[in-house]
Amino acid sequence: MMLPASLLLAQCIAGALHAQNAPGYTHNDFGEVGLLQTPTARMADEGDLAFTATRTYPYTHYNLSLQPLPWMEAAFRYSAVSNRLYGPIGLSGHQSYKDKSIDLKVRLWDETRWWPAVAVGGRDIAGTGLFSSEYVVASKRFGPVDFTLGMAWGNMGARGDIKSPLGWLYSGFDNRAGNTNQQGGEFNTLRYFRGPAAVIGGIEYQTPLDKLRLKVELDGNNYKHEALANNLRQRSPVNVALLYRVNRNVDVTVGYERGDTVMATLSLHSNLAQHAEPKKTLDPAPEPLREVASTPVPAEGPAALPRKPPGQVDWDELSRALGDNAGIDVSSIGRRGSELVIHGEQRSYFYPSRGVGRMSRVLDNRVDDSIDWFTLSSEAHGMPMVEDSVHRPRFVELLDHRIDMQEMRRSVEQNPPAIQPEEVLYTKPPKKFDAGVALGYQQSLGGPNAFVLYQFSANGSATYRFNRNLWWDGQVNVNLFNNYDKFTYTAPSLLPRVRTNIREYLTTSDVTMPNFQITGTHVLAPDLFGMAYAGMLESMYAGAGGEVLYRPYGERWALGVDMNWVRQRGFRQDFALRGYHTVVGNATLYVNTGFHDVTLAMSVGRYLAKDYGATLDISREFSNGVRMGAYATLTNKSGTQTGEGSFDKGIYFSIPFDLLLPRSSTSRATFMWEPLLRDGGARLNRRYSLYEMTSDRDSDLFEKNLEKIAE
């Protein structure tokens, strides 16, 4: 389910208010770490997420800022221009003009005792260019005062009182191309760092009042060259404002810009990488161990009963306990000498170490001392992934505080699935049928009909398992309420309409069936996994396809290939099909670079509009599972053929529900921002991905959260 950014921020803020000290950075009108109109060389803490809303007539900026790396800041925004209409009244009514833009700032080096921090960046680097600017800034702190000085080109430096200092390298830097890019969505490379420039800078002063800061800046824009013929009066180039820090997550700024215009900003920010999960009040309590002196032994329950040799254990009861308390859907149980092996899939706990710890408690309370090692052989849809093993005596010593976590690390192992002989003690058939109901939400931002088009729905899902490697699942969505009565716009396209007829898919029926497919998986060879599927694969396409993934255990790379024959579905999203069909597929190389946990996914192949091209996805995953990323797709179709937006691109962040809810969960909440939905570079939205299925083969999440084994 897609959640609005505001809901995710509210959840993160609520859990972090008491946890951390107030950050030293603040945000400017454009959501960048900075003063008012001016960015600084400062950066937020890595993992920071901020939502900033600013009003300075005639502009209202809604900004979402991400800090995926300590030296890189990214932001995207919607800007409303209140004195200009979006389009014809018959199409957009009286909706004000909306502009979408993307920013990027990179710190070249951090501040030292003698040298300032220096950063270079661009604003509106891939949009229509209404606010297109580039800059270089340096920031140095002296006690409570943080000084910033720099130079800006484009909109931010529109005063243009300095000839471009780059002109001596190449005369082309002396002149800047037109103010806006009517095509939109393209990188405005012909304007970067070109044309006259202006000095920018200012100070941020931490007043003696802890929560109050003063900002004063020199604005490099004289507002005489604004886009949309929207030139403004500027009585003074000096902007001034007071920022009040309500708490560590909320800032309010009020000030005066252009010498005669009041501005106001609300900034909500939280650090997702440092965000602690809420107390799991809805989870069952872990079973106490009888040998731990600090834990009272209950009069009843597993810890009070005698342990039994493996041949006498009630495996049905133990399997139920593993499911209820450790979240493990057991498929079988085996023995290798003094090692007891549980084969199964984790259904409840996002952090693998927490599930392993709970499993070890359950086993210790039921099995006699002939077993020294407890192993969980993790499976994903019937495919063995990895084995996590715990030395039983050391685990008991850890819970009794006789050893610390550092020593415990030497008694925990991760290995590829074993192929050695194993005595099978118990086999459990899979649960055949599952079903559930949930609320759903989807939205589209920044369209010509309305700034927000939304739908709330009731979603029913069901799964039938023929066996652990073969299953059917489906979903039915029932509209509860929406504002799709405003949705009349269909985007122009010179390509086959593989995505731009989304309006028809959203508005034709109140009851839809987004998914109805059968899926099978198989381990083809050690480290080689396969999957095949057929049915209604997504809301717009039906068909059949398959994927093969080679993912060597212990390596930081994987290689996958998928191939699919698809046919366009009817607008009602039932079993009807339309005439358009094609073959799509990609070869994808996944590389965990080991640099700040950055992963690259590089794909080449054929897309839905029968175009050929490549997609690059770059993401950063933090130790708690939070993920930030961006992607872009370029194909052999020109920007003119693709239309506004020029090429497919997006920014996203993903938060484990485990960080938001009082009950453990293996699911995620994902926010994806795609500026425009176009036909070029459109990919099939497959329900399952082998790379995601095999994520347990990446040991980082287990190792970085090993302390949760004791929870």
Secondary structure, DSSP 8 states (H G I E B T S, - for coil): ----HHHHHHHHHHHHTTTS---S--B-TTSSBBSSSSB-S----TTEEEEEEEEETTEEEEEEEEEEETTEEEEEEEEEEEEEESS-HHHHTT-EEEEEEEEEEEEEE---SSS-EEEEEEESTTSS-TT-EEEEEEEEEETTEEEEEEEEEEGGGTT--B--TTTTT-GGGG----S--SS-SS--GGGTT-S-EEEEEEEEEE-SSTTEEEEEEE----SSS-GGG-----S-SEEEEEEEEEETTEEEEEEEETTTEEEEEEEEEEESTT------TTS------TT-TTS---SSSGGGS--B-GGG--HHHHHHHHHHHH-EEEEEEEEETTEEEEEEEE-S-SSHHHHHHHHHHHHHTTB-TT--EEEEEEEETTEEEEEEEEEHHHHHHHHTTSS-HHHHGGGEEEE----S--EEEEE-----EEEEEEEEEEEEES-SS-SEEEEEEEEEEEEEEEETTEEEEEEEEEEEEE-GGG-------SS--SSTTHHHHHHS-SEEEEEEEEEEEEEEETTEEEEEEEEE-SSSEEEEEEEEEE--TT-SEEEEEEEEEEEEE-TT-SS-EEEEEEEEEEEEEEEE-SSTTEEEEEEEEE-TTS-EEEEEEEEEE-TTS-EEEEEEEEESS-HHHH-TTSSEEEEEEEEEGGGT-SS--S-EEEEEE-S---STT-----S--HHHHTGGG--HHHHHTGGGGG-
